[in-house]
Amino acid sequence: MTFSIVAKADDAIGIAVQSKFVSVGSVVPFADAEAGAIATQSFANVAYGEDGLEHLRNGLTAEETIERLTDEDDEAERRQVGVVGTDGSVAGFTGEDCFDTALDVQGENYTVQGNILENEETIHAMAETFEEADGGLPEPFLAALEAGEYRAAEKVGPAEWE
């Protein structure tokens, strides 16, 4: 199970992610205050992070950035990515071969995405909670993650350690 939210509020932009996978923070989030923020997950392609930020720096919108990233990736249908640009553009992509249940939802200045979920309610609850939360980015981010955790039910179970 992994779910994340990428958002822009006033002059702040950021990412919040929660996963059963250890060290998810070293793989999923990428951000540049001058360009935007990206979450890459589900067979994460970390090149999406730096390449995507470069596309945003070069003036591409979030949607154009995702199109460029997925067009250049033979494994795109296994991936999931959310992008928010400092220009206010927002986009998400969930490949057809992501582990079920996987989806992305966009709203004004944010995108929420998740995979290996028991149902879609996890992502919808995160989006609704984010929209209703008060404060700058930290408070709505934490509220969205808590809503996701409350609604989430892992399909795979805990990681097996050998």
C-alpha positions in Angstrom: 0.0 0.0 0.0 1.2 3.4 -0.9 -0.7 6.7 -1.0 0.5 10.3 -1.5 -0.6 13.8 -2.0 1.1 16.5 -3.9 -0.2 20.1 -3.4 0.4 23.8 -3.7 -1.0 26.3 -1.2 -0.1 30.0 -1.5 3.7 30.1 -1.9 4.3 26.6 -0.6 4.5 23.3 -2.5 5.1 19.9 -1.2 4.4 16.1 -1.0 3.2 13.8 1.8 3.5 10.0 1.4 2.7 7.0 3.4 3.6 3.4 2.5 4.3 -0.1 3.8 7.7 0.1 2.0 10.7 1.1 4.0 12.5 4.3 3.0 9.7 5.4 0.8 10.8 9.0 1.3 14.0 8.3 -0.7 12.0 7.1 -3.7 8.6 8.8 -4.1 8.9 12.6 -3.4 10.7 15.1 -5.5 10.3 18.9 -5.2 11.8 22.2 -6.3 10.3 25.4 -4.9 10.8 27.1 -8.3 9.3 24.4 -10.5 6.9 22.1 -8.6 6.5 18.7 -6.9 6.3 15.1 -8.1 5.3 11.8 -6.4 6.4 8.7 -8.4 5.2 5.4 -7.1 4.1 1.8 -8.1 7.3 0.4 -9.5 8.6 3.9 -9.0 10.9 5.3 -11.7 13.0 7.7 -9.8 14.0 9.3 -13.1 10.5 10.7 -13.2 11.5 12.9 -10.3 14.5 14.8 -11.7 13.4 14.6 -15.3 9.9 15.7 -14.4 11.2 18.7 -12.4 13.4 19.6 -15.4 10.4 19.6 -17.7 8.5 21.8 -15.2 11.5 24.2 -15.1 11.4 24.3 -18.9 7.8 25.6 -18.8 5.9 22.4 -19.4 2.6 22.0 -17.5 2.0 19.1 -15.1 0.0 17.3 -17.8 2.6 17.8 -20.4 5.3 16.7 -17.9 3.4 13.4 -17.3 2.9 12.9 -21.1 6.6 13.4 -21.7 7.6 11.0 -18.8 5.3 8.2 -19.8 6.0 8.5 -23.5 9.7 7.9 -22.8 9.0 4.9 -20.5 8.4 1.4 -21.8 7.1 0.4 -18.3 4.8 3.4 -17.9 1.7 1.2 -17.5 3.1 -0.2 -14.2 3.7 3.3 -12.7 1.8 6.0 -10.9 2.7 9.6 -10.8 1.3 12.9 -9.5 2.6 16.3 -10.5 1.8 19.9 -9.3 3.6 22.8 -11.0 4.2 26.2 -9.4 2.1 27.5 -12.3 -0.9 25.8 -10.7 -1.2 23.0 -13.2 -2.1 19.6 -11.7 -2.1 16.1 -13.2 -2.0 12.5 -12.3 -1.4 9.2 -14.1 -2.2 5.6 -13.0 -1.0 3.0 -15.4 -3.3 0.1 -16.3 -0.9 -2.5 -14.9 -0.5 -0.9 -11.4 -1.4 -3.3 -8.5 -5.2 -3.1 -7.7 -6.8 -1.0 -6.4 -5.0 2.0 -7.8 -6.2 5.4 -8.8 -5.5 9.1 -8.8 -7.8 12.1 -8.1 -7.1 15.8 -8.8 -8.6 18.9 -7.3 -7.7 22.6 -7.2 -3.9 22.7 -6.6 -3.6 19.1 -5.6 -3.4 15.4 -6.7 -3.8 12.3 -4.6 -2.8 8.9 -5.8 -2.6 5.4 -4.2 -2.1 1.7 -5.1 -2.5 -1.7 -3.4 -5.7 -0.4 -1.7 -8.7 -2.4 -0.7 -11.0 0.2 -2.3 -11.1 3.6 -3.9 -12.5 5.3 -0.8 -9.0 5.7 0.6 -8.1 8.2 -2.1 -11.4 10.0 -2.1 -11.3 10.4 1.7 -7.8 11.9 1.4 -9.0 14.4 -1.2 -12.1 15.4 0.7 -10.1 15.8 3.9 -7.4 17.9 2.3 -10.0 20.2 0.8 -11.8 20.7 4.2 -8.6 21.1 6.3 -7.5 24.5 7.6 -4.0 25.9 7.7 -1.0 25.9 5.5 0.3 22.7 3.9 1.5 20.8 7.0 -1.9 20.6 8.6 -3.9 19.5 5.5 -1.2 17.1 4.5 -1.3 15.4 7.9 -5.1 15.4 7.9 -5.2 13.7 4.4 -2.7 11.1 5.5 -4.7 10.3 8.6 -7.8 10.0 6.5 -6.1 7.6 4.1 -4.7 5.5 6.9 -8.1 5.3 8.5 -9.7 4.1 5.3 -6.9 2.0 4.0 -6.8 -1.7 4.2 -3.7 -3.4 2.8 -4.3 -6.2 0.3 -0.7 -7.6 0.4 -0.1 -7.6 4.2 3.1 -6.9 6.1 6.4 -7.2 4.4 8.2 -10.5 4.9 11.7 -10.1 6.3 14.2 -12.9 5.8 
